[in-house]
Amino acid sequence: MVTRRDFGKQLAAASAGGTLLGSMAVSAEVATTSTAATAAAMPPNPIAISTYSFWRFRDDPADRLSIEQCIDESARMGFDAVEILHIQMFDDESPARLQDLKRRALVNGLDLCGFSTHQGFVSPDADKRQQNIDHTIRCMQLAHELGIPTMRVNTGRWGTSKDFDALMANRGIEPVLPGHTEKEGYGWVIDSFEKLLPAAEKYGVLLGLENHWGLGRTAEGVMRIVNSIDSPWLQVTMDTGNFLEDPYDQLEVLVPKTVYVQAKTYYGGGVWYSVDLDYPRIAKLLRDHGYRGYIALEFEGTAPWKEAIPKSLDLLRSAFSGSS
């Protein structure tokens, strides 16, 4: 028989259990609602533009826009930020010019968000690698003076292609230098980046290794280097247009380490190739991984830039609008 006291205990336990189950259900509902609200509340990614987008690849260099002109045009079109391509500085790296570029960006309401540089560490020549290390450190100094927080870096290439046109005709694939191995190449690259880390920390410039031909042609190659070094000062710059095979699968491999995104468009057809990119899909991939950073346009088509760049801005604004 159940005594009055036992009955009271059972009733209290049942009541507590019901309260607990109800509380758990409410908590789960709140958590789900909170997650959905957080995703919905994520702000749009800021849309930047690389000065590379104004570069007319086949034109006389004298006809190419200066960085100053690029900044003015970027502001007029409505971008949020500008990424500077180092080789467009045309050898004028004077302190006065650096400060003037900062001033120009400020009065135009633009961030200077990225510095895009070139270097090559895929070489058996230690002196050549050191020259590229020194060059990269110099670029970090420039980025620091410009107040730019991140810098695109490359592995470099084997140099066995006749020229860049030939490399592109072969879809970025290049033979290994005779007498050497890919394993050696990775060793040279990893050793070089390890030597760059103290300078990156000193100048406060986060290096982003781009999927950009050479040993960075595949997501596997990029991550092999970044994971081997395992430093917060070397992460990934994702280029949406540099994977010519299985682009979405490869982009997904890069996402966890991505700190900066360069987004290609090809209005008028690409100069070397075109990739039909689904930007809403890419935006969802990045948002699902919590990426809140810059999306920097790299227009690489043959259409007139005055027409194609505004179209590209509209495309990226729509895709990265912040909706889940």
Legacy VTK file of the C-alpha trace (Angstrom):
# vtk DataFile Version 3.0
C-alpha trace
ASCII
DATASET POLYDATA
POINTS 324 float
0.000 0.000 0.000
1.089 3.532 -0.723
1.157 5.668 2.384
0.150 9.308 2.391
3.827 10.264 2.798
4.932 8.064 -0.162
2.134 9.454 -2.288
3.277 12.976 -1.480
6.838 12.132 -2.474
5.718 10.619 -5.795
3.537 13.627 -6.512
6.388 16.017 -5.778
8.774 14.006 -7.973
6.281 13.952 -10.836
5.744 17.656 -10.493
9.488 18.324 -10.460
9.976 16.055 -13.449
7.285 17.863 -15.375
8.840 21.188 -14.499
12.267 19.935 -15.548
10.991 18.551 -18.858
9.083 21.738 -19.493
12.129 23.792 -18.629
14.265 21.710 -21.001
11.739 22.155 -23.797
11.624 25.910 -23.240
15.420 26.073 -23.117
15.701 24.144 -26.383
13.152 26.439 -28.006
14.964 29.533 -26.745
18.307 28.161 -27.956
16.874 27.438 -31.399
15.244 30.846 -31.571
18.447 32.487 -30.355
20.555 30.705 -32.993
18.144 31.673 -35.757
17.995 35.241 -34.479
21.783 35.435 -34.342
22.078 34.203 -37.928
19.402 36.636 -39.066
21.077 39.462 -37.152
24.526 38.932 -38.677
25.346 42.154 -40.504
26.143 42.187 -44.218
29.767 41.537 -45.096
31.550 44.770 -45.998
32.276 44.866 -49.720
35.750 46.032 -50.696
37.488 46.326 -54.044
41.053 45.529 -54.964
42.834 48.172 -57.008
43.651 45.141 -59.187
40.092 45.458 -60.517
40.984 48.702 -62.301
44.101 47.172 -63.856
43.961 46.837 -67.632
46.118 43.770 -68.123
46.983 44.290 -71.789
47.176 48.075 -71.764
50.210 50.308 -71.735
51.178 50.777 -68.058
51.020 54.533 -68.624
47.259 54.184 -69.194
46.574 52.308 -65.949
44.866 54.024 -63.040
46.931 55.142 -60.074
46.018 53.966 -56.592
44.794 57.479 -55.848
42.395 57.293 -58.796
41.286 53.824 -57.731
40.406 55.100 -54.252
38.391 57.981 -55.681
36.512 55.708 -58.090
35.844 53.134 -55.352
34.247 55.786 -53.154
32.174 57.156 -56.026
30.798 53.678 -56.789
29.876 52.982 -53.163
32.376 50.406 -51.906
33.148 50.100 -48.186
36.886 49.535 -48.432
39.892 49.271 -50.729
42.592 46.637 -51.021
45.868 47.903 -52.485
47.840 45.834 -54.983
51.461 46.514 -54.104
52.843 46.450 -57.650
50.505 49.313 -58.549
52.478 51.627 -56.294
54.906 52.130 -59.208
57.968 52.243 -56.939
56.736 55.262 -54.966
56.695 53.971 -51.409
57.706 57.237 -49.768
56.337 58.005 -46.282
54.616 61.079 -47.684
52.708 59.022 -50.226
51.709 56.369 -47.699
50.236 58.999 -45.409
48.485 60.680 -48.317
46.845 57.386 -49.295
45.592 57.011 -45.719
44.246 60.564 -45.814
42.562 60.025 -49.173
40.839 56.856 -47.981
39.675 58.543 -44.788
38.105 61.573 -46.441
36.391 59.246 -48.918
34.917 57.192 -46.064
36.813 54.038 -47.015
38.805 51.502 -45.017
42.159 50.347 -46.308
41.527 46.686 -45.591
44.083 44.600 -47.470
47.515 44.661 -49.085
48.062 42.247 -51.965
51.687 41.253 -52.549
53.765 38.838 -54.600
56.618 36.617 -53.449
58.082 33.268 -54.466
59.645 30.693 -52.164
59.576 27.687 -54.516
63.266 27.778 -55.355
66.319 25.696 -54.448
68.333 28.941 -54.305
68.513 29.990 -50.642
69.643 33.498 -51.584
66.622 33.929 -53.836
64.302 32.766 -51.071
65.932 35.208 -48.672
65.411 38.052 -51.150
61.724 37.185 -51.221
61.609 36.998 -47.423
63.184 40.465 -47.221
60.728 41.774 -49.813
57.767 40.362 -47.883
58.965 41.937 -44.631
59.259 45.265 -46.459
55.659 44.843 -47.631
54.568 44.193 -44.047
56.223 47.454 -43.051
54.276 49.259 -45.771
51.008 47.652 -44.678
51.712 48.684 -41.100
52.366 52.291 -42.158
49.140 52.281 -44.162
47.190 50.905 -41.218
46.254 47.788 -43.205
45.634 44.724 -41.003
46.017 41.849 -43.468
48.276 40.975 -46.392
47.854 38.472 -49.206
50.874 36.206 -49.709
51.705 33.449 -52.212
53.853 30.332 -52.297
55.394 31.251 -55.636
55.764 28.938 -58.644
58.310 26.503 -60.034
58.984 28.816 -62.969
59.002 26.003 -65.510
56.221 27.548 -67.614
57.241 29.809 -70.475
55.140 32.675 -69.089
51.871 33.342 -67.258
49.819 32.921 -70.434
51.289 29.441 -70.872
50.559 28.638 -67.227
46.931 29.666 -67.660
46.641 27.667 -70.887
47.653 24.652 -68.785
45.036 25.510 -66.131
47.648 26.543 -63.601
49.464 23.220 -63.609
53.242 23.498 -63.819
55.966 20.807 -63.977
58.266 20.464 -60.990
61.762 21.851 -61.528
63.964 19.051 -62.911
66.077 17.411 -60.240
63.755 18.427 -57.407
60.539 17.233 -55.769
57.277 18.742 -54.613
58.191 17.707 -51.071
61.299 19.887 -51.288
59.173 22.755 -52.549
56.841 22.562 -49.560
59.844 22.510 -47.272
61.236 25.720 -48.798
57.872 27.462 -48.524
57.199 26.399 -44.939
60.698 27.383 -43.829
60.312 30.810 -45.477
56.958 31.536 -43.859
58.271 30.494 -40.467
60.971 33.154 -40.861
58.272 35.746 -41.590
56.212 35.143 -38.454
58.217 37.374 -36.071
57.838 40.328 -38.457
54.112 39.651 -38.909
53.625 39.776 -35.150
55.871 42.831 -34.793
53.963 44.850 -37.403
50.554 43.447 -36.555
49.902 42.277 -40.121
47.975 39.027 -40.475
49.302 37.030 -43.438
46.718 35.278 -45.590
48.069 32.556 -47.881
46.067 32.630 -51.110
45.057 29.708 -53.307
47.103 31.238 -56.116
48.902 28.746 -58.398
52.203 27.166 -57.492
51.960 24.997 -54.380
48.819 26.935 -53.440
46.908 25.811 -56.530
44.819 23.368 -54.483
43.079 23.684 -51.132
45.103 20.692 -49.944
48.342 22.517 -50.770
47.286 25.716 -48.988
46.172 23.881 -45.866
49.272 21.680 -45.832
51.373 24.821 -45.425
49.095 26.704 -43.021
48.521 23.689 -40.777
52.227 22.790 -40.755
53.133 26.266 -39.528
50.156 26.445 -37.128
50.426 30.137 -36.266
47.702 32.747 -35.699
49.782 35.044 -37.931
49.439 32.860 -41.034
45.905 32.048 -42.113
44.097 31.946 -45.489
43.086 34.464 -48.132
40.331 32.755 -50.120
40.184 33.559 -53.844
36.845 32.375 -55.211
38.076 32.172 -58.810
41.361 30.304 -58.509
39.998 26.782 -58.257
39.323 25.513 -61.750
38.179 22.072 -60.566
35.587 21.350 -57.846
35.576 24.973 -56.644
32.908 24.663 -53.919
34.410 21.571 -52.329
37.818 23.219 -52.265
36.503 26.532 -50.948
34.869 24.665 -48.083
38.245 23.201 -47.102
39.651 26.721 -46.761
36.778 28.292 -44.816
37.876 27.399 -41.255
41.153 29.318 -41.690
39.852 32.099 -43.947
40.428 35.662 -42.734
39.924 37.495 -46.029
38.030 36.799 -49.261
38.801 37.939 -52.806
35.771 37.538 -55.079
36.315 37.254 -58.826
33.882 38.415 -61.531
34.334 38.039 -65.289
31.947 40.375 -67.117
32.780 40.381 -70.797
34.599 37.074 -70.428
37.778 36.455 -68.470
41.172 37.621 -69.607
42.587 34.089 -69.150
39.524 32.043 -68.151
36.064 32.437 -66.615
34.528 30.577 -63.687
30.732 30.507 -63.345
30.479 31.218 -59.625
27.324 30.874 -57.542
27.812 33.721 -55.066
24.685 33.090 -52.968
26.036 29.563 -52.439
29.494 30.882 -51.511
27.961 33.476 -49.197
25.961 30.786 -47.391
29.076 28.641 -47.041
30.950 31.507 -45.423
28.044 32.572 -43.205
27.499 29.003 -42.008
31.071 29.133 -40.711
30.549 32.541 -39.101
32.697 34.546 -41.525
32.029 38.273 -40.987
35.006 39.780 -42.805
35.630 41.649 -46.022
34.631 40.459 -49.482
37.052 42.157 -51.887
36.126 42.324 -55.552
38.736 41.312 -58.103
37.221 42.090 -61.489
39.062 40.054 -64.100
36.895 40.423 -67.189
37.289 42.217 -70.496
34.196 44.444 -70.226
34.808 48.182 -69.585
35.490 48.580 -65.881
33.135 51.564 -65.593
30.265 49.215 -66.459
31.464 45.917 -65.009
32.612 47.061 -61.570
29.227 48.564 -60.543
27.528 45.355 -61.761
29.975 43.353 -59.678
29.253 45.492 -56.622
25.504 44.907 -57.006
26.100 41.162 -57.352
28.209 40.957 -54.196
25.949 43.272 -52.179
22.986 41.053 -52.981
24.776 37.764 -52.253
26.416 38.925 -49.014
23.477 40.963 -47.760
23.451 39.292 -44.357
20.300 37.233 -44.787
20.613 33.618 -43.715
LINES 1 325
324 0 1 2 3 4 5 6 7 8 9 10 11 12 13 14 15 16 17 18 19 20 21 22 23 24 25 26 27 28 29 30 31 32 33 34 35 36 37 38 39 40 41 42 43 44 45 46 47 48 49 50 51 52 53 54 55 56 57 58 59 60 61 62 63 64 65 66 67 68 69 70 71 72 73 74 75 76 77 78 79 80 81 82 83 84 85 86 87 88 89 90 91 92 93 94 95 96 97 98 99 100 101 102 103 104 105 106 107 108 109 110 111 112 113 114 115 116 117 118 119 120 121 122 123 124 125 126 127 128 129 130 131 132 133 134 135 136 137 138 139 140 141 142 143 144 145 146 147 148 149 150 151 152 153 154 155 156 157 158 159 160 161 162 163 164 165 166 167 168 169 170 171 172 173 174 175 176 177 178 179 180 181 182 183 184 185 186 187 188 189 190 191 192 193 194 195 196 197 198 199 200 201 202 203 204 205 206 207 208 209 210 211 212 213 214 215 216 217 218 219 220 221 222 223 224 225 226 227 228 229 230 231 232 233 234 235 236 237 238 239 240 241 242 243 244 245 246 247 248 249 250 251 252 253 254 255 256 257 258 259 260 261 262 263 264 265 266 267 268 269 270 271 272 273 274 275 276 277 278 279 280 281 282 283 284 285 286 287 288 289 290 291 292 293 294 295 296 297 298 299 300 301 302 303 304 305 306 307 308 309 310 311 312 313 314 315 316 317 318 319 320 321 322 323
